[in-house]
Amino acid sequence: MESLSRRQFLLATASAVLSHAAEPEPIIDIHQHTDYSGRTDEQLIAHQRKMGVTHTVLLPAGRFFGLEAMCSGNDRVMEVSRRMPKEYSFFANEVPYLSDARAELERTLKAGGKGIGEQKFMVDADSRAVAMVAEVAQEFGVPVLLHFQFGRYNTSYEKFPRILEKFPKVNFIGHAQTFWANIDAKAAQPVLYPKGPVTPGGLTDKYLADYANFFADMSAGSGLNALLRDEEHARSFITRHADKLMFGSDCNDAVGEGEKCSGSQMLTAIRRLSPSKEVERKLLFGNAQRLMNLV
């Protein structure tokens, strides 16, 4: 009996260890869209699972423009999230200069939205429209994700500290070309995908260091380019801002791997360039979980 019990114990222990080892490490993707470039829900779900993502934040478009990528709005991201609540959460969004924008943001946040964004509209970064969004975010205690693009979306990036300082209790998440180009102190503002070595100390580098309420969305070709253009700088940048960076994919392919999928390439880059496993887990899971209050 004693021998049999010991054998059972060892088998049970081995089984538990193997089961635990087989469980994937959790990964939060903070930047995806429904109906992105015509992609179906089934393709989106397969894409995220192929990358190994365990929880995805869906960012809706506002009423108009579809984020210039055929993305759908608040009701669609709520629909997918409610169908698969363990795998999906959603943000609220609306064109911020519409007269009823505040009401629409409040409606979607009351329905369970975890933040506001992607704010990708033709306004200045320190405009009254952005301030209104920040006011709603402050009321609900949620972050705001903004797309910064020179001459087009949330322009005058150099003025954004006015918003950061006016709303110190609101966490803002930067994203897109101008945000990532400005990791470089020598950034030429009209250049959206700069190449070559990075000189530390650009606006984005300073904002992340100086403002406790500013964070980074690593998604899309702009985020990937920022890491791969100068990998030595990328390692030091990740080390400096390890508590501020969050993985996002923002890719519209239906595959979830290979050269067309910037999300899977970003996962590879984060794993290679992070100085430690602890930092890697912050970027892929911990920072987003904490900032967005995700389970």
C-alpha positions as CSV (number, residue, x, y, z in Angstrom):
1,M,0.0,0.0,0.0
2,E,2.8,2.4,0.9
3,S,4.5,1.8,-2.4
4,L,1.3,2.3,-4.4
5,S,0.5,5.5,-2.6
6,R,4.0,6.8,-3.3
7,R,3.6,5.9,-7.0
8,Q,0.2,7.7,-7.1
9,F,1.7,10.7,-5.4
10,L,4.6,10.9,-7.9
11,L,2.3,10.4,-10.9
12,A,-0.1,13.1,-9.6
13,T,2.8,15.5,-9.0
14,A,4.3,14.9,-12.4
15,S,1.0,15.4,-14.0
16,A,0.5,18.7,-12.2
17,V,3.9,19.9,-13.1
18,L,3.4,19.1,-16.8
19,S,-0.1,20.7,-16.8
20,H,1.4,23.9,-15.3
21,A,4.2,23.9,-17.7
22,A,1.8,23.6,-20.6
23,E,-0.2,26.7,-19.6
24,P,0.9,29.6,-21.7
25,E,2.2,32.7,-20.0
26,P,-0.5,35.4,-20.1
27,I,-0.1,38.1,-22.7
28,I,-2.3,41.2,-22.9
29,D,-2.6,43.0,-26.3
30,I,-3.8,46.5,-25.6
31,H,-4.4,47.5,-29.3
32,Q,-6.8,45.7,-31.6
33,H,-9.8,46.5,-33.7
34,T,-13.0,44.9,-34.9
35,D,-13.7,44.7,-38.6
36,Y,-10.2,46.0,-39.2
37,S,-9.7,46.3,-43.0
38,G,-12.7,44.0,-43.4
39,R,-11.3,41.2,-41.1
40,T,-14.1,39.0,-39.6
41,D,-14.5,38.3,-35.9
42,E,-13.5,34.7,-36.6
43,Q,-10.2,35.8,-38.2
44,L,-9.5,38.3,-35.4
45,I,-10.0,35.6,-32.8
46,A,-7.8,33.1,-34.7
47,H,-5.2,35.9,-35.2
48,Q,-4.9,36.7,-31.5
49,R,-4.8,33.0,-30.4
50,K,-2.1,32.3,-33.0
51,M,0.1,35.1,-31.5
52,G,-0.4,33.5,-28.1
53,V,-2.4,36.5,-26.7
54,T,-4.6,35.6,-23.8
55,H,-6.5,38.9,-23.4
56,T,-7.1,41.6,-26.0
57,V,-8.3,45.2,-25.6
58,L,-10.6,46.2,-28.5
59,L,-10.3,49.9,-29.5
60,P,-13.4,51.2,-31.3
61,A,-13.6,53.9,-34.0
62,G,-15.6,57.0,-33.4
63,R,-18.9,57.6,-35.3
64,F,-17.1,58.7,-38.5
65,F,-13.9,57.8,-40.3
66,G,-13.4,54.2,-39.0
67,L,-9.9,55.2,-37.9
68,E,-9.1,55.3,-41.6
69,A,-9.0,51.5,-41.5
70,M,-12.7,50.4,-41.7
71,C,-12.7,49.7,-38.0
72,S,-16.1,49.5,-36.3
73,G,-17.4,51.4,-33.3
74,N,-18.5,51.1,-29.7
75,D,-21.4,48.6,-30.1
76,R,-19.3,46.1,-32.1
77,V,-16.4,46.0,-29.6
78,M,-18.9,45.6,-26.8
79,E,-20.6,42.7,-28.7
80,V,-17.3,40.8,-29.1
81,S,-16.2,41.4,-25.5
82,R,-19.5,40.3,-24.1
83,R,-19.4,37.1,-26.2
84,M,-15.9,36.3,-25.0
85,P,-15.3,38.2,-21.7
86,K,-12.3,36.1,-20.7
87,E,-10.4,37.0,-23.8
88,Y,-11.6,40.5,-24.7
89,S,-12.2,43.9,-23.1
90,F,-13.1,47.1,-24.8
91,F,-12.5,50.9,-24.7
92,A,-15.0,53.7,-25.5
93,N,-14.4,56.2,-28.3
94,E,-16.0,59.1,-30.1
95,V,-15.0,62.0,-32.3
96,P,-14.2,64.5,-29.5
97,Y,-15.5,67.6,-31.1
98,L,-19.1,66.3,-31.7
99,S,-21.7,67.9,-29.5
100,D,-22.7,64.6,-27.9
101,A,-19.3,63.1,-27.7
102,R,-19.2,63.2,-23.9
103,A,-22.5,61.4,-23.6
104,E,-21.4,58.6,-26.0
105,L,-18.1,58.1,-24.1
106,E,-20.0,58.0,-20.8
107,R,-22.6,55.5,-22.2
108,T,-19.8,53.1,-23.3
109,L,-17.8,53.5,-20.1
110,K,-20.9,52.8,-18.0
111,A,-21.3,49.6,-20.0
112,G,-17.9,48.4,-18.8
113,G,-15.3,50.2,-21.0
114,K,-11.8,50.0,-19.6
115,G,-10.5,53.2,-21.2
116,I,-11.0,55.8,-24.0
117,G,-9.4,55.4,-27.4
118,E,-8.0,55.1,-29.9
119,Q,-8.3,58.9,-30.1
120,K,-7.2,59.4,-33.7
121,F,-8.8,62.7,-34.8
122,M,-7.8,66.0,-36.4
123,V,-7.3,68.1,-33.3
124,D,-4.3,69.6,-31.6
125,A,-2.8,67.6,-28.7
126,D,-3.6,70.4,-26.2
127,S,-7.0,71.3,-27.7
128,R,-10.3,71.7,-25.8
129,A,-11.5,68.4,-27.5
130,V,-8.6,66.4,-25.9
131,A,-9.3,68.1,-22.6
132,M,-12.9,67.1,-22.7
133,V,-11.9,63.5,-23.2
134,A,-9.5,63.8,-20.3
135,E,-12.3,65.1,-18.1
136,V,-14.4,62.1,-18.8
137,A,-11.5,59.8,-18.2
138,Q,-10.8,61.4,-14.9
139,E,-14.4,61.0,-13.9
140,F,-14.4,57.3,-14.6
141,G,-10.8,56.6,-13.6
142,V,-9.7,55.1,-16.9
143,P,-6.8,55.8,-19.3
144,V,-6.8,57.5,-22.6
145,L,-5.0,56.1,-25.7
146,L,-4.0,58.7,-28.3
147,H,-2.6,58.4,-31.9
148,F,0.0,61.1,-32.4
149,Q,0.8,61.8,-36.1
150,F,2.5,65.0,-37.3
151,G,0.2,67.3,-39.3
152,R,-2.8,65.0,-39.0
153,Y,-3.8,63.6,-35.6
154,N,-3.3,65.1,-32.1
155,T,-0.9,67.5,-33.7
156,S,1.5,69.9,-31.9
157,Y,3.0,67.0,-29.9
158,E,5.4,69.4,-28.2
159,K,2.3,71.0,-26.5
160,F,1.0,67.7,-25.0
161,P,2.6,68.3,-21.6
162,R,-0.1,70.9,-21.0
163,I,-2.6,68.1,-20.9
164,L,-0.4,65.9,-18.8
165,E,0.0,68.6,-16.3
166,K,-3.6,69.7,-16.2
167,F,-4.8,66.1,-15.6
168,P,-2.2,64.5,-13.4
169,K,-4.7,61.8,-12.2
170,V,-5.4,60.6,-15.8
171,N,-3.1,58.1,-17.4
172,F,-2.4,58.7,-21.0
173,I,-1.0,56.2,-23.5
174,G,0.9,57.4,-26.5
175,H,0.9,55.6,-29.8
176,A,1.8,55.9,-33.5
177,Q,4.3,57.5,-35.8
178,T,5.1,60.9,-34.1
179,F,5.1,59.4,-30.7
180,W,7.7,56.8,-31.6
181,A,9.8,59.0,-33.9
182,N,10.3,61.3,-30.9
183,I,12.2,58.8,-28.9
184,D,15.1,60.5,-30.8
185,A,16.4,63.9,-29.7
186,K,17.3,64.6,-33.4
187,A,13.8,63.6,-34.7
188,A,12.7,65.5,-37.8
189,Q,9.0,66.0,-37.1
190,P,7.6,65.4,-40.6
191,V,9.5,62.0,-40.8
192,L,7.1,59.3,-39.7
193,Y,9.3,56.2,-39.9
194,P,12.9,57.4,-39.3
195,K,15.8,55.0,-39.7
196,G,19.2,54.7,-38.2
197,P,20.8,55.3,-34.8
198,V,18.8,57.0,-32.1
199,T,20.0,59.8,-29.9
200,P,18.4,59.4,-26.5
201,G,16.5,62.3,-25.0
202,G,13.7,63.0,-27.5
203,L,10.3,64.4,-26.5
204,T,8.8,60.9,-25.9
205,D,11.8,59.8,-23.9
206,K,11.4,62.9,-21.7
207,Y,7.7,62.7,-21.3
208,L,7.9,59.0,-20.2
209,A,10.6,60.0,-17.7
210,D,9.1,63.2,-16.4
211,Y,5.4,62.4,-16.2
212,A,4.1,59.6,-14.0
213,N,0.8,59.6,-16.0
214,F,2.3,58.9,-19.5
215,F,2.7,55.4,-20.9
216,A,3.6,53.8,-24.2
217,D,1.6,51.5,-26.6
218,M,4.3,49.5,-28.5
219,S,2.0,48.5,-31.4
220,A,2.1,48.8,-35.2
221,G,4.9,49.4,-37.6
222,S,5.8,52.6,-35.8
223,G,6.5,50.9,-32.5
224,L,8.3,48.0,-34.2
225,N,10.4,50.4,-36.3
226,A,11.4,52.3,-33.1
227,L,12.9,49.1,-31.6
228,L,14.5,47.6,-34.7
229,R,16.1,50.8,-36.1
230,D,18.6,50.8,-33.2
231,E,18.5,47.7,-31.1
232,E,21.2,48.9,-28.7
233,H,19.2,52.0,-27.9
234,A,16.0,49.8,-27.7
235,R,17.6,47.8,-24.9
236,S,18.4,50.9,-22.9
237,F,15.0,52.4,-23.7
238,I,13.2,49.4,-22.4
239,T,15.3,49.3,-19.3
240,R,14.6,53.0,-18.6
241,H,10.9,52.8,-19.1
242,A,10.2,49.2,-18.1
243,D,7.1,50.2,-16.0
244,K,5.7,52.4,-18.8
245,L,5.7,50.1,-21.9
246,M,2.8,47.8,-23.0
247,F,2.6,45.3,-25.8
248,G,0.1,46.0,-28.6
249,S,-0.3,44.5,-32.0
250,D,-2.6,46.8,-34.1
251,C,-2.1,44.6,-37.1
252,N,-4.9,43.9,-39.6
253,D,-3.7,40.6,-41.1
254,A,-5.7,37.4,-40.7
255,V,-2.7,35.2,-40.0
256,G,-1.1,36.1,-36.7
257,E,2.5,35.3,-37.7
258,G,5.1,36.1,-40.3
259,E,6.2,39.3,-42.0
260,K,2.7,40.7,-42.4
261,C,2.0,40.5,-38.7
262,S,3.6,43.3,-36.8
263,G,2.2,42.0,-33.6
264,S,4.1,38.7,-33.7
265,Q,7.2,40.5,-34.7
266,M,6.9,42.8,-31.8
267,L,6.5,39.9,-29.4
268,T,9.7,38.5,-30.8
269,A,11.5,41.8,-30.4
270,I,10.3,42.3,-26.8
271,R,11.5,38.9,-25.8
272,R,14.9,39.4,-27.5
273,L,15.5,43.0,-26.3
274,S,14.2,42.9,-22.7
275,P,17.0,42.8,-20.2
276,S,15.3,40.2,-18.0
277,K,12.4,37.9,-17.8
278,E,10.9,40.2,-15.2
279,V,10.9,43.2,-17.5
280,E,9.5,41.1,-20.4
281,R,6.5,40.1,-18.2
282,K,5.9,43.7,-17.4
283,L,5.7,44.6,-21.0
284,L,3.6,41.7,-22.1
285,F,1.3,41.5,-19.2
286,G,1.9,43.3,-15.8
287,N,1.8,46.9,-16.9
288,A,-1.4,46.6,-18.9
289,Q,-3.1,44.6,-16.2
290,R,-2.3,47.2,-13.6
291,L,-3.1,50.3,-15.7
292,M,-6.4,48.9,-17.1
293,N,-7.5,47.0,-14.1
294,L,-7.8,43.8,-16.1
295,V,-8.4,40.4,-14.6
